[in-house]
Amino acid sequence: MRKGAYHLPLRADECSRPTVDRPHAGETPMNEPSHTRFNLASAVYRHAVASPGSPAVVSGSRALSYGELAACAARLAASLAGSRTWRRCEGRLPRVGILASRGVDACVAILGACWAGATYVPIGLKQPAERIAALLRDSALAALVTDDDGAKLLGERVLAASPALVVHAGQAPLAVRAEGVEVVALGALPPEFAGEPAPISAADTAYIIYTSGTTGVPKGVMISAGAARHYLAMITAELGLLAGDRALETCEPSFDFSVHNMFSTWEAGAALHILPASTVMNAVKFIRDGKLTVWNSVPSLAGMLRQVKALAPGSLATLRITVFGGEQLPAATVTAWREAAPHSAIVNLYGPTEATVFCLAQRLGAPLPVTPGRDVIAIGMPLPGNAAAVVDEEGQPLPDDVPGELLIAGRQLADGYLGAQELTAARFPLLDGQRWYRTGDLALRDGMGRFHCLGRIDNQVKVLGYRVELEEIEAHLRTVAGADVVAAVAWPLADGMARGIVGFVGAADVDAGAIIDALRTRLPAYMLPGRVIALAHMPLGSSGKVDRRALRQLLDSAGP
């Protein structure tokens, strides 16, 4: 072990607190430029050295300090790096799948993969087994790490697509056997010794997040360590996060908002408090009981709390920072939030997964920066290191107040899509020598330089914060319905956001229940149509394609 690194004496039955030395001379902190020494786990290591007893993650009755979290992550890293499957393949880092729901064990799993010098690949649990298996095959993993919830999904289909090593980081006993797959429990591993996180280069892929695809197959967005490093250092400074903060986690690891929630909190040395999915409607009580100071969520959660009249004046008095992102923010939600959290600054963040979480920001003052003709808040101006432009169909810049497609450039752009070079080239074009990402969002810039998002140009929508390609739903709908002409429509809409999906099949009659049941084996719940409607004559546009606008008008006229 290199002199100056700290080692973690790890017992077989628990993750013990590390014995640490001070960082070696010349070590590069996370918020300073470096092209050779970086790891997403670096901040946890740094705080484990400086303040090992400070709280790092809290979930229900479980809590780990920075020292304990570092010990658990390093222990997992040692088991991964010591496996026979651990090697670079075609020059890239090993990839580790994370099959876990939000919680302490998911944090350990993610940090352990990072600590070992791997690319972590979160896999959402609320998906059919066949879809999970497809993602495992597509991502070519060296190992898979599960928590208790993830382990329940290790059925025959999933294990057949799993890598040769599966590590169970959960608390419950695991009884899974599969030919050709080594399944080990993290708690049963013998004592190991591990040093600081493995350094990786800025060009290496830090994580891969899967988003909905147009062909029925999700696409993996590859985010480099350099892009992630810039984002975390930048956003922590922009928001003014402090070591004494207690920040809310409301997202699953497969939603890229979780990257912000976890790693910006740990970058500041603050504590991450995880709101269980089963108690989201008790979020106000959760904030009060934990005296939380930072709120992170999609606006939909705040909207639901408002609907159930949970946002009483002063009910969120401990909050000092509120971060909304992932979908459009209604002005009415902001008004109610200000009364409930009178001491909190409110920041509306915008960004696609392809631009490393968030790339534009709007701090809310008075009067509210409302988008013209709509009851939603502006998405603001580019964050440091980012650029934005509104262009026409030929990629030419448009004047202020003229709608066009929003393009993003800068240090946070993804490397592209896993195994999809043509799609990467199409979505990340070079314009006048600058690499941009075509968001597919319709937007305009006002005379003050603020950007406003007006919705989607293409067939991609946000449903309760999740990004969904309608064409992916249609690909599966076409198969299960046995019909050539189908359509998926985001409906109903409320405050500019989709609340669900309705499917249409070009036929005189269909068994809607059977179709939905078949789709349930192929699609996650948030992509599942709530209704399937047969139309003998589907409305077509001038291009010969199904006219979704006409279908929405049909739904609006018919009512709920």
Backbone torsions as a table, in degrees:
resi	resn	phi	psi	omega
1	MET	NA	137.8	-177.7
2	ARG	-64.8	138.6	179.1
3	LYS	-59.6	133.9	178.2
4	GLY	100.2	-20.0	176.0
5	ALA	-77.0	153.3	176.6
6	TYR	-99.0	151.6	178.6
7	HIS	-118.1	156.7	-175.8
8	LEU	-114.2	106.7	174.8
9	PRO	-74.9	109.1	-170.5
10	LEU	-108.3	127.9	176.9
11	ARG	-86.5	157.8	-176.1
12	ALA	-71.6	-23.5	-172.9
13	ASP	-103.1	-4.2	179.9
14	GLU	-162.2	164.5	173.0
15	CYS	-92.2	110.8	-174.7
16	SER	-88.1	163.3	178.0
17	ARG	-69.5	135.4	-175.7
18	PRO	-74.6	149.4	167.7
19	THR	-92.2	124.5	-170.1
20	VAL	-124.3	148.4	167.4
21	ASP	-105.8	168.9	175.3
22	ARG	-70.0	153.1	179.0
23	PRO	-56.9	148.5	-179.0
24	HIS	-69.4	155.5	-180.0
25	ALA	-61.2	135.6	177.2
26	GLY	89.0	-0.8	178.0
27	GLU	-65.3	139.4	-175.9
28	THR	-92.6	115.9	175.8
29	PRO	-61.1	160.4	-173.6
30	MET	-63.6	-30.0	-174.4
31	ASN	-94.1	17.6	175.1
32	GLU	-116.9	150.6	-177.4
33	PRO	-59.3	137.7	174.6
34	SER	-161.3	136.4	178.4
35	HIS	-104.8	-7.0	-173.7
36	THR	-124.8	-20.9	-174.9
37	ARG	-125.0	100.6	176.6
38	PHE	-159.9	151.1	176.4
39	ASN	-160.2	138.7	178.6
40	LEU	-59.8	-21.7	177.9
41	ALA	-86.1	-0.6	-174.8
42	SER	-58.8	-40.2	-177.8
43	ALA	-64.6	-41.1	178.2
44	VAL	-63.1	-41.7	175.9
45	TYR	-60.3	-46.1	-177.0
46	ARG	-60.6	-43.8	-179.5
47	HIS	-75.6	-26.8	174.1
48	ALA	-65.7	-31.9	176.6
49	VAL	-73.8	-47.0	-172.7
50	ALA	-81.1	-39.0	-176.1
51	SER	-146.7	71.5	-172.9
52	PRO	-61.7	-23.5	-177.8
53	GLY	-88.1	-5.8	-178.4
54	SER	-71.2	141.5	-179.3
55	PRO	-66.8	136.3	-179.2
56	ALA	-112.5	-42.3	-178.2
57	VAL	-148.2	135.7	-178.5
58	VAL	-131.8	131.2	177.2
59	SER	-146.2	104.8	-176.8
60	GLY	62.4	-126.8	-178.7
61	SER	-85.5	-4.0	-179.2
62	ARG	-98.6	138.9	177.8
63	ALA	-149.6	139.0	176.4
64	LEU	-124.2	134.7	172.3
65	SER	-76.8	172.1	177.6
66	TYR	-61.0	-39.2	177.8
67	GLY	-63.0	-44.2	-179.5
68	GLU	-68.8	-41.0	178.9
69	LEU	-63.9	-41.5	178.3
70	ALA	-63.6	-39.8	-179.8
71	ALA	-64.6	-43.7	179.2
72	CYS	-64.2	-44.5	-179.4
73	ALA	-64.6	-42.8	-179.2
74	ALA	-67.2	-34.6	177.6
75	ARG	-64.3	-45.4	176.9
76	LEU	-62.4	-41.9	179.9
77	ALA	-59.2	-40.0	-179.9
78	ALA	-63.8	-39.7	-179.7
79	SER	-69.2	-35.8	178.9
80	LEU	-69.3	-51.1	-175.4
81	ALA	-66.5	-22.0	179.5
82	GLY	-89.1	0.3	-177.5
83	SER	-80.6	159.7	-177.1
84	ARG	-72.9	-16.1	-179.5
85	THR	-89.2	-1.2	-170.3
86	TRP	-86.1	102.4	177.1
87	ARG	-164.7	155.8	172.8
88	ARG	-68.0	143.3	178.3
89	CYS	-125.1	119.7	-177.8
90	GLU	54.9	37.5	175.8
91	GLY	82.2	-3.6	-178.4
92	ARG	-98.8	163.5	176.7
93	LEU	-68.6	153.6	169.8
94	PRO	-60.2	150.9	178.6
95	ARG	-112.2	138.7	-179.8
96	VAL	-122.7	120.5	176.2
97	GLY	-78.5	143.1	178.1
98	ILE	-116.9	105.8	179.2
99	LEU	-105.9	82.9	-171.8
100	ALA	-154.5	150.3	173.7
101	SER	-92.3	164.0	-176.6
102	ARG	-61.1	133.0	-176.8
103	GLY	166.7	-179.8	-178.4
104	VAL	-61.8	-43.5	-177.1
105	ASP	-65.5	-34.7	176.1
106	ALA	-64.2	-40.3	178.0
107	CYS	-62.1	-43.7	178.0
108	VAL	-62.3	-42.6	-178.3
109	ALA	-62.1	-47.1	-178.8
110	ILE	-64.9	-47.4	-179.0
111	LEU	-66.4	-36.4	178.5
112	GLY	-63.6	-41.4	177.3
113	ALA	-63.4	-45.3	178.3
114	CYS	-62.1	-45.0	-177.2
115	TRP	-57.1	-36.9	-178.5
116	ALA	-75.9	-6.3	-179.3
117	GLY	86.9	34.5	-177.6
118	ALA	-111.1	164.8	167.2
119	THR	-87.3	124.2	178.8
120	TYR	-94.6	142.8	-174.7
121	VAL	-129.1	96.5	-179.5
122	PRO	-75.1	137.0	179.7
123	ILE	-117.1	120.8	-179.2
124	GLY	-65.4	139.4	-177.4
125	LEU	-81.1	-27.2	-175.0
126	LYS	-85.8	56.1	-179.8
127	GLN	-137.2	152.8	176.3
128	PRO	-63.3	156.0	-177.4
129	ALA	-58.3	-39.4	-177.4
130	GLU	-66.1	-36.5	178.8
131	ARG	-69.5	-41.3	176.9
132	ILE	-60.8	-44.4	179.4
133	ALA	-61.7	-38.9	179.2
134	ALA	-63.9	-39.9	178.8
135	LEU	-67.2	-39.1	178.6
136	LEU	-63.1	-42.0	179.0
137	ARG	-66.9	-41.5	-175.9
138	ASP	-65.8	-35.5	-173.0
139	SER	-86.5	-7.0	174.3
140	ALA	49.8	65.7	-172.6
141	LEU	-81.4	149.4	169.9
142	ALA	-87.1	-27.2	-178.8
143	ALA	-158.8	161.4	176.5
144	LEU	-130.0	133.7	178.6
145	VAL	-117.5	131.9	-178.8
146	THR	-121.8	158.3	164.7
147	ASP	-104.6	-168.6	-177.9
148	ASP	-62.9	-41.7	179.3
149	ASP	-66.5	-41.3	179.0
150	GLY	-65.4	-35.9	-178.8
151	ALA	-63.7	-28.3	179.1
152	LYS	-66.8	-17.4	-178.8
153	LEU	-93.7	1.2	-177.6
154	LEU	-80.1	62.8	175.4
155	GLY	-85.4	-172.0	-174.5
156	GLU	-60.7	-44.3	-178.0
157	ARG	-64.8	-45.2	-177.6
158	VAL	-67.7	-44.1	-179.9
159	LEU	-65.1	-32.3	178.5
160	ALA	-65.0	-26.1	179.5
161	ALA	-99.8	-0.8	-175.1
162	SER	-78.1	157.6	174.3
163	PRO	-70.7	176.7	-174.9
164	ALA	-70.2	-17.8	-179.1
165	LEU	-123.1	125.0	172.9
166	VAL	-122.3	123.3	178.8
167	VAL	-109.5	126.4	178.4
168	HIS	-95.8	112.8	-179.2
169	ALA	-98.6	8.6	-178.7
170	GLY	-80.3	-175.4	-175.4
171	GLN	-102.1	-24.6	-177.4
172	ALA	-81.9	152.3	175.7
173	PRO	-59.9	145.2	-177.8
174	LEU	-118.2	126.0	178.5
175	ALA	-124.7	76.0	-179.2
176	VAL	-124.6	130.8	177.9
177	ARG	-130.1	137.7	177.3
178	ALA	-153.4	137.3	-179.7
179	GLU	-66.3	129.3	178.2
180	GLY	84.0	0.7	179.6
181	VAL	-122.4	123.8	175.2
182	GLU	-89.2	118.2	-179.5
183	VAL	-110.9	118.0	-177.7
184	VAL	-126.2	150.0	176.9
185	ALA	-97.2	129.2	-177.7
186	LEU	-58.2	-40.1	-178.0
187	GLY	-68.1	-16.5	-178.4
188	ALA	-97.6	0.4	-178.3
189	LEU	-72.4	148.4	178.2
190	PRO	-70.9	165.6	179.1
191	PRO	-56.7	139.2	178.8
192	GLU	-131.3	162.4	174.7
193	PHE	-122.1	128.8	-177.5
194	ALA	-137.2	146.4	178.5
195	GLY	-95.6	-155.8	-179.0
196	GLU	-70.1	168.5	-178.5
197	PRO	-56.6	142.8	-179.7
198	ALA	-65.9	126.8	179.4
199	PRO	-71.1	139.0	175.4
200	ILE	-129.4	163.1	-176.0
201	SER	-86.5	162.7	179.6
202	ALA	-61.9	-26.7	-177.9
203	ALA	-82.6	-14.7	179.0
204	ASP	-69.5	154.2	-179.7
205	THR	-83.7	121.1	-179.1
206	ALA	-80.0	-44.0	178.9
207	TYR	-153.9	161.4	176.0
208	ILE	-126.9	122.7	177.8
209	ILE	-111.0	128.3	178.0
210	TYR	-87.8	132.6	175.6
211	THR	-122.5	167.0	-178.2
212	SER	-62.0	144.1	-179.9
213	GLY	-119.2	163.5	-175.1
214	THR	-80.9	-18.0	-172.8
215	THR	-100.0	3.8	-175.2
216	GLY	98.0	-6.8	179.2
217	VAL	-116.6	124.5	177.9
218	PRO	-59.9	153.2	178.9
219	LYS	-112.2	137.0	-177.6
220	GLY	-91.8	118.7	179.2
221	VAL	-89.4	122.7	-175.6
222	MET	-98.5	116.7	-179.2
223	ILE	-107.7	125.6	-177.8
224	SER	-76.8	159.8	176.4
225	ALA	-63.2	-35.7	178.5
226	GLY	-64.5	-41.4	178.1
227	ALA	-65.6	-43.5	179.4
228	ALA	-65.0	-41.0	-179.9
229	ARG	-61.2	-45.9	179.6
230	HIS	-61.8	-46.3	-176.6
231	TYR	-59.4	-47.1	-174.4
232	LEU	-66.2	-44.1	178.1
233	ALA	-63.8	-41.4	-177.6
234	MET	-68.2	-50.0	-172.5
235	ILE	-71.1	-32.5	177.1
236	THR	-63.3	-41.2	177.9
237	ALA	-71.1	-42.0	-178.6
238	GLU	-61.5	-40.7	-179.0
239	LEU	-84.1	-16.6	-178.5
240	GLY	71.3	39.6	179.6
241	LEU	-69.0	143.4	-174.7
242	LEU	-124.3	158.5	179.6
243	ALA	-61.9	-28.0	-179.7
244	GLY	-83.4	0.4	-178.5
245	ASP	-72.9	152.4	172.7
246	ARG	-123.8	109.0	-168.9
247	ALA	-105.9	145.9	-177.3
248	LEU	-88.1	135.4	171.5
249	GLU	-112.6	121.2	-179.1
250	THR	-121.2	3.0	-168.8
251	CYS	-116.6	150.0	172.8
252	GLU	-76.7	153.2	-178.4
253	PRO	-58.5	-25.2	-178.4
254	SER	-79.6	-5.9	176.3
255	PHE	-99.6	124.1	-169.5
256	ASP	-67.3	-13.0	171.6
257	PHE	-57.1	-29.4	-179.8
258	SER	-64.1	-29.3	177.3
259	VAL	-60.3	-44.5	176.0
260	HIS	-62.1	-50.9	-173.6
261	ASN	-60.2	-48.6	-177.8
262	MET	-70.1	-59.4	-165.6
263	PHE	-79.1	-27.9	174.1
264	SER	-70.6	-35.4	176.5
265	THR	-62.7	-47.8	-178.9
266	TRP	-71.7	-30.1	175.5
267	GLU	-60.2	-37.5	179.9
268	ALA	-81.6	-10.9	-175.8
269	GLY	80.5	20.2	-177.9
270	ALA	-90.8	-180.0	-178.3
271	ALA	-106.0	133.1	178.3
272	LEU	-96.2	120.4	179.4
273	HIS	-108.1	116.9	-172.0
274	ILE	-92.9	120.4	177.0
275	LEU	-82.3	117.6	-179.7
276	PRO	-61.1	143.2	-179.4
277	ALA	-60.8	-28.3	-177.6
278	SER	-76.9	-9.5	-175.6
279	THR	-126.3	27.6	-176.0
280	VAL	-62.3	-30.8	-179.0
281	MET	-75.3	-7.6	174.2
282	ASN	-103.3	25.6	-175.6
283	ALA	-61.5	-36.0	-178.9
284	VAL	-63.4	-45.7	177.3
285	LYS	-63.1	-38.0	178.5
286	PHE	-60.3	-42.8	179.2
287	ILE	-64.8	-46.1	-178.1
288	ARG	-64.9	-46.8	-177.2
289	ASP	-62.5	-37.5	-178.1
290	GLY	-91.7	-1.7	-176.8
291	LYS	50.4	45.9	-178.4
292	LEU	-70.2	149.6	-176.2
293	THR	-115.4	-15.7	-177.7
294	VAL	-128.8	124.2	177.0
295	TRP	-103.1	130.7	174.9
296	ASN	-129.3	118.0	176.3
297	SER	-166.8	167.1	168.2
298	VAL	-73.5	153.4	179.1
299	PRO	-60.4	-25.7	-178.6
300	SER	-57.4	-38.2	-180.0
301	LEU	-64.1	-44.3	176.9
302	ALA	-63.0	-38.1	178.3
303	GLY	-62.8	-40.8	178.7
304	MET	-67.0	-39.6	177.3
305	LEU	-63.1	-36.6	177.2
306	ARG	-66.1	-40.6	-178.6
307	GLN	-63.7	-35.6	-179.7
308	VAL	-90.8	11.3	175.9
309	LYS	60.0	36.8	178.0
310	ALA	-87.3	-13.8	-176.3
311	LEU	-91.7	67.8	177.3
312	ALA	-71.3	150.2	177.9
313	PRO	-53.7	128.1	178.1
314	GLY	77.7	5.4	-176.0
315	SER	-71.5	-17.4	179.2
316	LEU	-121.6	47.5	-171.9
317	ALA	-68.1	-20.4	-178.1
318	THR	-79.8	-15.3	-176.7
319	LEU	-70.7	137.1	173.8
320	ARG	-116.6	-19.1	177.3
321	ILE	-137.0	131.1	173.5
322	THR	-120.7	125.3	177.9
323	VAL	-114.1	118.2	172.4
324	PHE	-110.0	142.6	178.1
325	GLY	-170.0	170.8	175.9
326	GLY	98.5	-19.3	178.9
327	GLU	-164.5	173.4	-177.5
328	GLN	-66.7	142.6	-176.2
329	LEU	-103.0	110.6	178.6
330	PRO	-67.7	140.9	179.0
331	ALA	-62.4	-35.3	-179.9
332	ALA	-63.3	-34.1	176.9
333	THR	-65.1	-40.7	179.6
334	VAL	-63.0	-43.2	-179.6
335	THR	-59.3	-46.4	179.1
336	ALA	-66.5	-37.1	-178.5
337	TRP	-66.9	-38.9	-179.6
338	ARG	-61.5	-35.5	178.3
339	GLU	-71.2	-37.8	-178.8
340	ALA	-75.6	-33.7	-177.5
341	ALA	-123.6	71.9	-171.6
342	PRO	-67.1	-17.5	-177.2
343	HIS	-102.2	6.7	-172.9
344	SER	-101.6	133.2	165.3
345	ALA	-72.2	147.4	-179.7
346	ILE	-121.5	128.3	-179.5
347	VAL	-125.0	125.3	175.7
348	ASN	-97.1	116.0	-176.9
349	LEU	-108.1	143.2	179.4
350	TYR	-127.7	141.7	172.3
351	GLY	172.8	137.8	172.6
352	PRO	-80.4	160.3	176.7
353	THR	-53.9	-33.9	-177.0
354	GLU	-70.1	-6.2	177.9
355	ALA	-119.0	29.1	176.6
356	THR	57.3	72.9	173.5
357	VAL	71.0	-86.2	-175.3
358	PHE	-129.4	141.8	-177.7
359	CYS	-133.5	-11.4	174.1
360	LEU	-127.5	153.0	-178.4
361	ALA	-146.0	145.9	174.6
362	GLN	-132.9	111.6	171.3
363	ARG	-80.1	139.0	-173.4
364	LEU	-96.9	124.2	175.5
365	GLY	-123.3	-150.4	177.1
366	ALA	-124.5	133.8	-5.6
367	PRO	-74.2	166.5	179.1
368	LEU	-65.0	136.3	177.9
369	PRO	-79.4	78.9	-175.4
370	VAL	-84.9	140.3	177.2
371	THR	-66.9	131.7	-177.3
372	PRO	-54.0	128.3	177.3
373	GLY	77.1	5.6	-178.1
374	ARG	-139.9	153.6	-179.1
375	ASP	-96.4	47.1	178.2
376	VAL	-129.4	159.4	-175.3
377	ILE	-87.6	144.8	175.4
378	ALA	-58.1	152.2	176.6
379	ILE	-90.1	-3.7	167.1
380	GLY	86.9	-143.1	-173.9
381	MET	-121.7	159.6	-179.2
382	PRO	-60.2	138.3	173.3
383	LEU	-73.6	159.7	-179.1
384	PRO	-51.9	134.5	-179.2
385	GLY	88.9	-0.3	-179.0
386	ASN	-121.3	159.9	175.0
387	ALA	-139.6	154.2	179.3
388	ALA	-139.9	151.6	178.2
389	ALA	-152.0	152.2	174.0
390	VAL	-111.3	124.8	-173.0
391	VAL	-129.8	164.0	175.6
392	ASP	-88.4	-171.1	-175.8
393	GLU	-65.3	-22.4	178.3
394	GLU	-92.4	3.3	-179.7
395	GLY	81.8	15.5	179.2
396	GLN	-90.2	137.3	-179.7
397	PRO	-59.2	141.4	179.1
398	LEU	-104.2	152.6	177.2
399	PRO	-65.8	164.8	175.6
400	ASP	-57.5	147.6	176.5
401	ASP	71.2	8.3	175.8
402	VAL	-108.2	121.9	-177.4
403	PRO	-69.4	146.6	175.9
404	GLY	-166.4	-168.6	-179.8
405	GLU	-83.0	137.8	178.1
406	LEU	-84.9	126.4	176.3
407	LEU	-114.6	145.2	-179.4
408	ILE	-122.1	141.1	174.7
409	ALA	-137.4	170.3	174.5
410	GLY	126.7	-169.1	-170.7
411	ARG	-73.5	-12.5	-174.4
412	GLN	-98.5	1.4	-177.2
413	LEU	-64.1	141.4	176.2
414	ALA	-64.3	159.4	174.5
415	ASP	-72.6	-21.2	179.3
416	GLY	138.0	-159.8	-177.2
417	TYR	-105.1	136.6	-177.9
418	LEU	-59.9	120.9	175.6
419	GLY	65.0	23.6	-177.3
420	ALA	-137.7	73.6	-175.4
421	GLN	-66.2	-40.5	-178.9
422	GLU	-65.6	-43.0	177.9
423	LEU	-64.5	-40.5	178.0
424	THR	-60.1	-45.2	-179.7
425	ALA	-63.8	-36.3	-178.9
426	ALA	-72.4	-37.9	-175.5
427	ARG	-89.3	-16.8	179.8
428	PHE	-122.6	67.7	-175.7
429	PRO	-77.0	158.5	171.0
430	LEU	-95.0	120.9	178.1
431	LEU	-122.7	116.3	-177.6
432	ASP	53.6	39.6	176.2
433	GLY	82.0	-0.8	-178.3
434	GLN	-109.8	133.5	177.2
435	ARG	-82.7	128.8	-178.6
436	TRP	-125.7	161.8	170.0
437	TYR	-113.6	126.7	177.8
438	ARG	-84.2	108.6	-173.3
439	THR	-74.4	-24.8	-172.9
440	GLY	77.8	3.8	177.4
441	ASP	-91.6	137.4	172.1
442	LEU	-83.1	128.7	-174.9
443	ALA	-149.2	168.2	170.2
444	LEU	-143.7	158.0	173.4
445	ARG	-110.2	131.0	-179.0
446	ASP	-86.3	179.6	-176.4
447	GLY	-66.1	-16.7	177.6
448	MET	-92.0	2.9	179.1
449	GLY	87.4	4.0	178.7
450	ARG	-85.0	143.8	178.3
451	PHE	-97.6	146.2	178.7
452	HIS	-128.4	128.9	178.5
453	CYS	-91.0	127.5	-174.9
454	LEU	-107.5	3.5	-179.3
455	GLY	119.1	-166.6	-175.9
456	ARG	-95.3	145.6	172.1
457	ILE	-88.2	-41.6	-175.8
458	ASP	-94.9	-154.8	-175.4
459	ASN	-100.3	26.2	177.3
460	GLN	-100.8	135.2	-177.9
461	VAL	-134.3	165.8	171.0
462	LYS	-105.9	125.3	176.8
463	VAL	-118.0	107.2	-178.7
464	LEU	52.0	40.3	175.8
465	GLY	92.9	-16.1	179.8
466	TYR	-90.1	137.2	178.2
467	ARG	-84.2	126.5	-173.4
468	VAL	-130.6	130.2	171.3
469	GLU	-88.9	116.1	179.6
470	LEU	-60.6	-30.5	-179.3
471	GLU	-68.1	-27.1	176.1
472	GLU	-68.0	-43.4	177.0
473	ILE	-61.1	-42.1	-179.0
474	GLU	-64.1	-35.2	178.9
475	ALA	-60.6	-43.0	179.2
476	HIS	-75.3	-37.4	178.6
477	LEU	-61.9	-39.3	179.6
478	ARG	-62.2	-39.7	-178.2
479	THR	-70.9	-51.0	-174.2
480	VAL	-72.5	-28.8	-179.7
481	ALA	-86.9	-15.0	-178.3
482	GLY	63.9	34.7	-177.4
483	ALA	-123.6	146.6	178.9
484	ASP	-81.4	-34.3	-175.6
485	VAL	-109.3	113.1	178.4
486	VAL	-139.1	167.9	176.0
487	ALA	-154.9	148.8	172.5
488	ALA	-121.3	132.8	-175.9
489	VAL	-127.4	133.6	174.2
490	ALA	-76.0	116.5	-176.7
491	TRP	-166.7	142.7	-0.5
492	PRO	-80.4	166.7	176.0
493	LEU	-108.4	137.4	177.3
494	ALA	-142.1	127.6	-177.8
495	ASP	55.2	36.0	177.9
496	GLY	77.9	6.8	-176.9
497	MET	-121.3	145.3	178.4
498	ALA	-78.4	137.6	177.8
499	ARG	-106.1	-8.1	-179.5
500	GLY	-175.1	-176.3	-178.7
501	ILE	-128.1	138.9	172.9
502	VAL	-119.9	132.5	178.8
503	GLY	-101.7	145.0	176.9
504	PHE	-124.3	138.7	178.4
505	VAL	-125.2	130.2	179.3
506	GLY	-75.5	84.1	-179.0
507	ALA	-159.1	159.8	179.2
508	ALA	-71.5	-30.0	-178.2
509	ASP	-158.3	147.4	176.9
510	VAL	-143.4	158.8	171.5
511	ASP	-91.5	90.4	-173.1
512	ALA	-59.7	-41.0	-179.3
513	GLY	-62.1	-43.0	-179.9
514	ALA	-66.4	-37.8	178.7
515	ILE	-64.5	-45.1	179.9
516	ILE	-64.1	-40.1	177.6
517	ASP	-61.9	-39.6	179.0
518	ALA	-67.9	-39.2	177.7
519	LEU	-65.8	-30.1	-178.5
520	ARG	-62.7	-25.4	177.6
521	THR	-82.9	-5.9	-175.3
522	ARG	-118.3	-25.6	-170.8
523	LEU	-125.3	147.9	172.7
524	PRO	-67.3	160.8	-171.8
525	ALA	-58.6	-37.5	-176.1
526	TYR	-71.1	-13.5	177.4
527	MET	-100.4	-3.2	-174.3
528	LEU	-78.9	126.1	176.1
529	PRO	-60.9	136.6	175.7
530	GLY	-77.4	-24.4	178.7
531	ARG	-141.3	150.3	171.2
532	VAL	-127.6	125.5	-173.3
533	ILE	-118.7	134.0	175.9
534	ALA	-89.3	132.9	174.9
535	LEU	-131.8	117.4	-179.9
536	ALA	-64.0	-32.6	-179.8
537	HIS	-126.5	100.6	-179.7
538	MET	-76.4	135.8	178.2
539	PRO	-69.2	134.2	-179.1
540	LEU	-118.7	145.6	176.4
541	GLY	-85.1	-177.4	-177.9
542	SER	-64.2	-24.1	179.4
543	SER	-82.8	-6.0	-177.2
544	GLY	90.0	-3.1	178.0
545	LYS	-85.6	158.8	177.9
546	VAL	-60.7	133.4	-178.1
547	ASP	-88.7	95.1	-178.4
548	ARG	-65.6	-31.7	179.0
549	ARG	-61.7	-41.2	178.0
550	ALA	-64.9	-36.6	178.6
551	LEU	-67.5	-39.0	176.6
552	ARG	-63.9	-41.0	177.9
553	GLN	-62.6	-37.0	176.9
554	LEU	-62.1	-43.9	179.0
555	LEU	-66.2	-41.8	-180.0
556	ASP	-62.4	-39.8	-177.7
557	SER	-72.1	-29.5	-179.4
558	ALA	-81.3	-26.1	-179.3
559	GLY	81.5	-175.7	-177.7
560	PRO	-58.9	NA	NA
